[in-house]
Amino acid sequence: MKKLKKPLFVVFLCGLICLIGCANRTVSDSKPKLSLAKHFNGLFYLGAAVNENTILGMDSKSKKIINTQFNTITPENSLKWMFIQPEPNKFNFKAADKYVEMGLKNDMYIVGHALVWHSQLADFMQNIDNPKQMQQHFENHIQTLVSRFKGKIDAWDVVNEAFEEDGTLRQSVFYNNLGEAYIEKAFKLAHKMDPEANLIYNDYNVYKPEKRAGILNMVKQFIANGTKINGVGVQAHWDLKSPSLEVIEEIILDIHAAGVSVSFTELDISVLPSPWEMVGAEVSQNFSKFEGDPAMDPYPNGLPEAVQDQLAKRYQDIFNLFVKHSDKIERVTFWGVMDKHSWLNDWPIKGRTNYPLLFDRKYKPKTAYKRLLELKTN
Ligand code: G3I
């Protein structure tokens, strides 16, 4: 679990001071009795993706839910290349610094997402066709971000979505300029800049055997080469039916067998029909032909009780599995706090009303939240 950020004697001293001063603390400062993170404490970190409004203090209700219910956070967008380094060597850390400050203030396990991703890249990076120039930007970006947050960000999604569905490597601008070695280079550089940080490879559709095999072959190669990699992040953008519990268990066992931890890094459960040709969370897909089609947006005015219960059961079944394999799981992060802010309202079809998270559009806990608190954890 979380590394102690301070030497033990300092922690003891703080504990002592806290004991003396604790009487004055208001209840709202500490995690309330009904806290998801507390319920799963000691099994795995439990967290949520934080959007920019929440980071910048414009959504106090989401912030309160995060601070009271979770013990790890991931920035939904604020640490992505297009926002952090929109122009060469011009870094904008305003939101990122506030994000890290929020995590430190609440003693959270802070995740950095994501150092290297072919999507949401700055314009100047998109079409580089010059290995030397790419190498310079690639190294500069990783060095600048990891050194800035050294000792503060506990885990980095070092590389995100580098594999195709068939287990081959995506021919991204990084791959085309630097070759397949770019992934290991990123891990080595991140490790050099912060030897303490946990380093994660993150991807979607890990339920596909070929894709999972491609990823885990890479993991095993890194381990054989002595390149630090701590875990595989399974994004877990799932729905009410798939992947099956058996497949989710296979994912956990396969990643564990490869010698690294499992994290479910972007968990949400869509309750809406998905276009039949859609595969995974590959964000470049476009299904505009379905926009406005009521068959693809069946619950515009609220989720029927029966579907609410289906969602709760789905989350309960999945978390039962997570508890069973908690020794293999480092972290579970929901990809957002409340339904209205979920990316799934506009993906893969814009303008729908989805209900994938634990809190509803009025920030109230849903049946699924209550079911998770009822789960046996020992
Ligand atoms: O910041 C701009 C804003 O200035 C502009 O006015 C507005 C209107 O176009 O767009 C804003 O950018 C949006 C950005 O989120 C920040 O809100 C982009 O349009 C929008 O496409 C982007 O969506 C994000 C998506 O990644 C991009 O691919 C989602 O919020 C985010 O949840 C999603 O997260 C990704 C993970 O990082 C990686 N795994 C897949 C997951 C889902 O795609």
Residues whose N, C-alpha, C, O or C-beta is under 5 A from the ligand:
A	BS01	G3I	E76 N77 A281 V283 W343
